Amino acid sequence: MYNFDKIIDRKNSKSVKWDFTKDVFGTDDVLPMWVADMDFPAPEEVIKAMKERVEHGIFGYTKPTKLTAEIIQNWLDRRHNWKIQAKEVTYSPGIVTALGTAILAYTERGDHIVIQPPVYHPFFEMVKKNDRQLLYNNLSLHNGRYEINFDDLENKLADERAKLFILCSPHNPSGRVWSKEELTKIITLCVKHNVIIVSDEIHSDILLFDNHHTPIASIPYEHEVKIITCIAPSKTFNIAGLQASALIIQNDSLRRRFVEVQRSQGLTSLNIFAVTAMEAAYQYGGNWLDELIAYLEQNVLFVKSYLEKHFPEIKVIIPKASYLIWLDIRELGINDEEARKLLLRKGKLALESGSKYGEPGEGFLRINVGCPKSTLEEGMKRLVSAFS
């Protein structure tokens, strides 16, 4: 039903991905496959709802309603078998914004926050910019799969200043989907040491190769668990520019505190188009998403087979979720800065260096395959050309 092969020119649309490469990489003469948005139009049902809202012509103050929360409630039940109550839903313009709010709400200056590098770089930034201290529970790569060192995690959580643990589930940049057993261990350790969990689950809808995502807050546990779950339609339906995300906070006092801090920042609602698109996407976007996932799976397999044939020194870590692939280039024997220069000058290709995701990310690259097959083919040619 949907044509994901269609090329849409995004230049001169104020696109961060396509129009700001000179600001980020120092040149605009490159194919951008870096920032995490896709080159596909949103589902037609979302576009239709947006057009109808535009045609209404009045764009006054807007708030999500009980219906908005119920739509999210139904989506989580259908896609993840997670039953929540509508009252547990609150909103934020974005998940990075929500991380900042959670840091201010649940910690004080000088407190320690645990993260798991290599991981989404705003985790680092939001902690540091809010005068909190980072504790690193570095992930270990074994046979193309990242693993958690639980002994080290407990040591970090046991720190008396540790107040918050930020989880990336599924994991960005590797696309790792954490098992129910792993998530249960995390819960056990956080409960034991009275640490609040903030779980970024923005990639949880884009599940590849029949993988199953378990929302950490859906796992039954004998003691009360303090969890803030962050979700959004932005990655799933390619509507990040509309700035809409939702938080599921089942603990009443945690939710009240979160909303209290939001209000102190003047964050009281979502914009009118964010609400419209979120509702339409979660109500009517399921079929589009299913077809998108099938298309992305073929893109992932293409990258794997292409590099195995043309440049086997680059190892592909197959993602279980998302449209991002983590490439291991350590066999090339070059550092991240040398790799970056070769990609830009020789390959004319803009990718994200692994060191952006913390020290354990050095020697890796992240590539975005959320694009038409023809764009991906060109990107693979440039990647091989850069390092040949």
Wavefront OBJ file of the C-alpha trace (Angstrom):
o trace
v 0.000 0.000 0.000
v 2.834 2.420 0.755
v 5.701 3.471 -1.505
v 8.890 3.683 0.521
v 11.019 3.795 -2.648
v 9.854 7.298 -3.573
v 12.568 9.961 -3.393
v 11.448 13.227 -1.813
v 13.778 16.213 -2.027
v 14.207 17.519 1.526
v 16.722 20.237 0.730
v 15.682 23.819 1.505
v 13.010 22.566 3.910
v 14.966 23.664 7.022
v 15.774 20.008 7.606
v 18.487 19.480 10.234
v 19.562 16.348 8.395
v 19.784 17.826 4.920
v 20.221 21.597 5.320
v 22.581 21.881 8.289
v 25.391 19.508 7.321
v 27.744 22.452 6.833
v 27.156 23.598 10.407
v 27.758 20.088 11.774
v 30.345 18.630 9.371
v 31.891 21.718 7.776
v 30.594 20.888 4.288
v 27.274 20.529 2.507
v 28.701 18.402 -0.302
v 27.784 15.126 1.413
v 25.024 12.550 1.553
v 23.536 12.847 5.073
v 22.840 9.549 6.808
v 23.414 10.700 10.352
v 20.642 12.297 12.429
v 17.801 9.936 13.378
v 14.907 10.917 11.196
v 13.715 9.063 8.117
v 13.348 10.192 4.520
v 9.821 8.794 4.246
v 6.632 10.864 4.456
v 4.443 10.300 7.487
v 1.422 7.995 7.104
v -1.288 9.424 4.872
v -3.720 9.244 7.782
v -1.508 11.608 9.767
v -1.138 13.993 6.833
v -4.922 13.961 6.301
v -5.584 14.787 9.944
v -3.064 17.633 9.779
v -4.662 19.056 6.631
v -8.090 18.987 8.233
v -6.734 20.782 11.267
v -5.094 23.431 9.059
v -8.312 23.962 7.137
v -10.148 24.689 10.386
v -8.111 27.890 10.378
v -8.028 28.686 14.093
v -4.927 27.692 16.020
v -5.630 28.710 19.580
v -4.347 27.298 22.850
v -4.587 23.526 22.858
v -4.281 20.689 25.356
v -4.365 16.915 25.024
v -7.654 15.485 26.257
v -8.744 12.292 27.955
v -9.201 10.874 24.437
v -5.507 11.526 23.692
v -4.491 9.494 26.736
v -6.929 6.721 25.831
v -5.485 6.519 22.311
v -2.001 6.083 23.809
v -3.410 3.566 26.274
v -4.880 1.501 23.426
v -1.669 1.694 21.370
v 0.449 0.344 24.209
v -2.039 -2.458 24.800
v -2.148 -3.453 21.113
v 1.546 -3.175 20.298
v 3.193 -4.121 23.602
v 0.513 -5.863 25.664
v 0.975 -3.202 28.330
v -2.163 -2.138 30.135
v -1.987 1.293 31.702
v -4.506 3.775 33.049
v -5.216 6.961 31.131
v -4.483 9.056 34.242
v -0.874 7.802 34.197
v -0.112 9.641 30.945
v 1.452 13.081 30.801
v 3.225 14.906 27.989
v 6.428 16.654 26.940
v 7.540 18.342 23.703
v 10.293 15.737 23.430
v 12.032 12.985 25.325
v 15.260 14.960 25.757
v 13.142 17.711 27.317
v 11.545 15.070 29.541
v 14.983 13.828 30.624
v 15.897 17.343 31.692
v 12.648 17.679 33.604
v 13.168 14.320 35.342
v 16.713 15.295 36.360
v 15.440 18.511 37.928
v 12.446 16.795 39.508
v 14.160 13.840 41.169
v 17.764 14.880 41.805
v 19.768 17.771 43.219
v 23.006 19.400 42.102
v 25.910 17.083 42.682
v 23.781 13.928 42.662
v 24.947 10.996 40.554
v 23.097 9.589 37.537
v 23.920 6.211 36.000
v 23.980 5.680 32.222
v 25.241 2.860 29.976
v 27.654 3.959 27.228
v 27.817 3.704 24.318
v 24.481 5.459 24.445
v 22.419 8.298 22.991
v 24.568 11.407 23.489
v 21.920 13.738 25.039
v 22.023 11.464 28.099
v 25.489 12.853 28.769
v 24.561 16.421 27.915
v 21.422 16.683 30.046
v 23.188 15.350 33.130
v 26.217 17.633 32.744
v 24.256 20.762 31.847
v 22.156 20.333 34.980
v 25.226 20.075 37.243
v 24.811 16.394 38.051
v 27.562 13.794 37.934
v 27.708 10.851 35.541
v 28.411 7.278 36.577
v 29.215 4.934 33.687
v 28.025 1.330 33.597
v 29.719 0.605 30.269
v 28.134 -2.044 28.066
v 30.327 -4.882 26.761
v 30.206 -6.134 23.183
v 30.296 -9.918 22.803
v 29.745 -11.592 19.404
v 27.886 -8.608 18.001
v 25.628 -8.191 21.037
v 25.896 -5.702 23.878
v 25.662 -7.074 27.400
v 25.170 -5.435 30.807
v 27.781 -5.904 33.522
v 25.357 -6.293 36.432
v 28.061 -6.452 39.102
v 29.356 -3.081 37.946
v 25.810 -1.746 37.651
v 25.129 -2.614 41.274
v 28.351 -0.929 42.350
v 27.262 2.245 40.586
v 23.696 2.140 41.930
v 24.999 1.520 45.452
v 26.768 4.899 45.407
v 24.997 6.962 48.075
v 24.656 9.923 45.679
v 23.143 7.801 42.874
v 19.523 8.881 42.480
v 18.609 8.162 38.864
v 19.292 5.473 36.278
v 18.623 6.354 32.636
v 17.892 3.295 30.500
v 17.819 3.250 26.701
v 15.350 0.508 25.726
v 15.670 -0.519 22.926
v 19.281 0.568 22.941
v 20.484 3.419 20.752
v 22.894 3.170 18.907
v 23.086 -0.646 18.651
v 19.390 -1.518 18.349
v 19.672 -4.075 21.158
v 16.327 -5.179 22.645
v 16.675 -5.986 26.335
v 15.112 -9.224 27.566
v 12.522 -9.421 30.305
v 15.115 -11.169 32.482
v 17.645 -8.344 32.032
v 15.028 -5.702 32.753
v 13.898 -7.548 35.865
v 17.492 -7.555 37.146
v 17.641 -3.798 36.582
v 14.418 -3.336 38.540
v 15.714 -5.481 41.397
v 18.916 -3.469 41.710
v 17.182 -0.090 41.454
v 14.594 -1.044 44.079
v 17.339 -2.367 46.362
v 19.269 0.902 46.179
v 16.252 3.226 45.931
v 17.165 4.577 42.490
v 14.522 5.948 40.129
v 14.456 4.534 36.573
v 13.912 6.777 33.557
v 13.413 4.541 30.529
v 13.738 6.062 27.050
v 11.633 3.740 24.883
v 11.353 5.937 21.803
v 12.475 3.150 19.409
v 10.223 0.483 20.930
v 7.641 0.478 18.118
v 10.164 -0.206 15.333
v 10.845 -3.851 16.134
v 12.715 -5.817 13.467
v 12.900 -9.538 12.702
v 10.035 -10.545 15.042
v 11.711 -9.181 18.153
v 9.530 -8.306 21.126
v 9.921 -5.258 23.349
v 9.022 -5.412 27.028
v 8.265 -2.008 28.574
v 10.204 -2.115 31.814
v 7.267 -0.667 33.736
v 5.027 -3.510 32.545
v 6.976 -6.142 34.479
v 5.150 -7.225 37.663
v 7.245 -6.783 40.794
v 6.580 -7.465 44.440
v 7.724 -4.027 45.599
v 6.806 -0.595 44.309
v 9.079 0.428 41.454
v 9.718 4.059 40.574
v 9.757 4.274 36.774
v 9.221 7.067 34.267
v 8.661 5.609 30.789
v 9.231 7.908 27.804
v 7.557 7.148 24.470
v 6.877 9.150 21.326
v 5.439 8.769 17.822
v 8.316 10.872 16.493
v 10.761 8.139 15.420
v 8.030 5.622 14.653
v 6.072 7.795 12.220
v 8.779 10.316 11.223
v 7.135 13.315 12.879
v 9.962 14.449 15.177
v 9.603 18.059 14.024
v 6.127 18.228 15.545
v 7.567 17.763 19.051
v 5.225 15.332 20.741
v 6.086 12.751 23.365
v 4.318 11.083 26.259
v 5.379 9.928 29.716
v 3.799 7.037 31.552
v 4.339 7.581 35.275
v 2.340 5.118 37.339
v 3.502 6.371 40.740
v 1.176 9.246 41.672
v 3.721 11.235 43.692
v 6.380 10.896 40.954
v 3.888 12.065 38.346
v 2.792 15.058 40.431
v 6.414 16.055 40.992
v 7.207 15.754 37.275
v 4.249 17.939 36.292
v 5.115 20.453 39.026
v 8.611 20.948 37.609
v 7.228 21.188 34.067
v 4.934 24.002 35.176
v 7.828 25.807 36.819
v 9.446 25.830 33.357
v 6.291 26.977 31.596
v 5.802 23.603 29.907
v 2.060 23.168 30.246
v 0.907 21.590 26.990
v 1.726 20.352 23.479
v 1.195 22.400 20.352
v -1.962 21.905 18.344
v -0.301 19.941 15.527
v 1.572 17.696 17.934
v -1.696 16.561 19.511
v -3.362 16.080 16.122
v -0.506 14.034 14.680
v 0.003 11.943 17.815
v -3.650 10.936 17.944
v -3.817 10.115 14.221
v -0.564 8.162 14.242
v -1.447 5.976 17.219
v -5.006 5.426 15.989
v -4.448 4.773 12.294
v -0.731 4.246 11.680
v -0.427 0.541 12.497
v -0.594 -0.788 8.936
v 1.886 1.809 7.705
v 4.251 0.864 10.524
v 4.037 -2.836 9.692
v 5.008 -2.123 6.084
v 7.760 0.255 7.188
v 9.266 -2.450 9.403
v 9.296 -4.933 6.509
v 11.057 -2.338 4.337
v 13.619 -1.508 7.014
v 14.403 -5.184 7.522
v 15.342 -5.451 3.861
v 17.513 -2.331 4.158
v 19.347 -3.829 7.138
v 19.936 -7.097 5.300
v 21.158 -5.184 2.250
v 23.796 -3.361 4.331
v 24.936 -6.642 5.832
v 25.260 -8.450 2.507
v 26.815 -5.450 0.734
v 29.587 -5.015 3.293
v 30.224 -8.754 3.570
v 30.810 -8.759 -0.182
v 32.605 -5.451 -0.727
v 34.263 -4.591 2.594
v 34.155 -7.403 5.174
v 36.514 -5.540 7.497
v 33.504 -3.437 8.535
v 31.325 -5.509 10.842
v 27.580 -4.908 10.957
v 25.794 -5.175 14.286
v 22.299 -6.192 13.243
v 19.732 -4.040 15.071
v 16.735 -5.728 16.666
v 14.921 -2.405 16.696
v 15.100 1.027 15.026
v 16.431 2.113 11.628
v 19.946 2.765 12.900
v 22.883 0.418 12.313
v 26.029 0.355 14.461
v 29.096 -0.367 12.344
v 32.289 -1.745 13.873
v 35.295 -0.314 11.985
v 37.990 -1.195 14.534
v 39.693 -3.592 12.088
v 40.579 -0.600 9.906
v 43.068 0.555 12.527
v 42.151 4.244 12.315
v 40.778 6.604 14.949
v 37.427 8.347 14.798
v 38.827 11.631 13.526
v 40.663 9.896 10.665
v 37.491 7.970 9.807
v 35.465 11.165 9.822
v 37.872 12.898 7.458
v 37.881 9.977 5.023
v 34.097 9.791 5.043
v 33.662 13.494 4.372
v 36.539 14.136 1.964
v 36.735 10.887 0.052
v 33.325 9.268 0.498
v 31.250 12.484 0.638
v 29.182 10.795 3.329
v 28.011 12.226 6.678
v 27.757 9.640 9.472
v 27.940 9.927 13.249
v 31.195 8.902 14.901
v 30.917 6.318 17.631
v 32.857 8.437 20.122
v 29.836 10.739 20.240
v 28.181 7.974 22.288
v 30.925 7.785 24.876
v 34.381 6.252 25.087
v 33.164 2.654 24.436
v 31.827 3.894 21.095
v 35.267 4.714 19.684
v 35.939 2.673 16.559
v 32.287 2.578 15.510
v 29.969 4.497 13.203
v 26.183 4.938 13.246
v 24.341 4.953 9.948
v 20.660 5.738 9.369
v 18.960 3.320 6.940
v 15.525 4.927 7.191
v 15.630 5.937 3.543
v 14.683 4.654 0.085
v 16.723 1.703 -1.170
v 18.354 3.806 -3.899
v 19.649 6.291 -1.315
v 20.974 3.424 0.779
v 22.749 1.886 -2.206
v 24.469 5.199 -2.895
v 25.417 5.485 0.763
v 27.003 2.035 0.757
v 29.044 2.870 -2.331
v 30.311 6.030 -0.646
v 31.114 4.184 2.576
v 33.260 1.623 0.766
v 34.851 4.329 -1.383
v 35.824 6.301 1.725
v 37.831 3.450 3.209
v 39.113 1.702 0.075
l 1 2 3 4 5 6 7 8 9 10 11 12 13 14 15 16 17 18 19 20 21 22 23 24 25 26 27 28 29 30 31 32 33 34 35 36 37 38 39 40 41 42 43 44 45 46 47 48 49 50 51 52 53 54 55 56 57 58 59 60 61 62 63 64 65 66 67 68 69 70 71 72 73 74 75 76 77 78 79 80 81 82 83 84 85 86 87 88 89 90 91 92 93 94 95 96 97 98 99 100 101 102 103 104 105 106 107 108 109 110 111 112 113 114 115 116 117 118 119 120 121 122 123 124 125 126 127 128 129 130 131 132 133 134 135 136 137 138 139 140 141 142 143 144 145 146 147 148 149 150 151 152 153 154 155 156 157 158 159 160 161 162 163 164 165 166 167 168 169 170 171 172 173 174 175 176 177 178 179 180 181 182 183 184 185 186 187 188 189 190 191 192 193 194 195 196 197 198 199 200 201 202 203 204 205 206 207 208 209 210 211 212 213 214 215 216 217 218 219 220 221 222 223 224 225 226 227 228 229 230 231 232 233 234 235 236 237 238 239 240 241 242 243 244 245 246 247 248 249 250 251 252 253 254 255 256 257 258 259 260 261 262 263 264 265 266 267 268 269 270 271 272 273 274 275 276 277 278 279 280 281 282 283 284 285 286 287 288 289 290 291 292 293 294 295 296 297 298 299 300 301 302 303 304 305 306 307 308 309 310 311 312 313 314 315 316 317 318 319 320 321 322 323 324 325 326 327 328 329 330 331 332 333 334 335 336 337 338 339 340 341 342 343 344 345 346 347 348 349 350 351 352 353 354 355 356 357 358 359 360 361 362 363 364 365 366 367 368 369 370 371 372 373 374 375 376 377 378 379 380 381 382 383 384 385 386 387 388
